[in-house]
Amino acid sequence: MSETAYRPANPARGEASLEVAGHALLLRPCFTALVAAEEEFGPLFALVERAGTGELRLSEMAGLFWHCLEDQGATTREELSEAVLQTGLAACAKPLRALLSQILQGSQ
């Protein structure tokens, strides 16, 4: 994992953080990130609906985190995916909820 300057997440911008190998990584759901996630997983509204009904797949959650990762040079997708598994679904729920909320509500 590369050393990058850490900037805390700004919840007002829909940002969240996820800890990977002892480092908090910034997740920022910018337009480009969400378009990339949509290209991989299909419509974002359907992704949000799957999450709401408990049908979101682990690979979709890790993929959404990857696409929203502000500094993709800070880790690999495989490391991020493994961190999601190690962290557990309960701990990943908070950053996931923040990203999904931003997708639905946009900037306030």
Secondary structure, 3 states (H helix, E strand, C coil): CCCCCCCCCCHHHCCEEEEECCEEEEECCCHHHHHHHHHHHCCHHHHHHHHHCCCCCHHHHHHHHHHHECCHHHCCHHHHHHHHHHHCHHHHHHHHHHHHHHHHHCCC
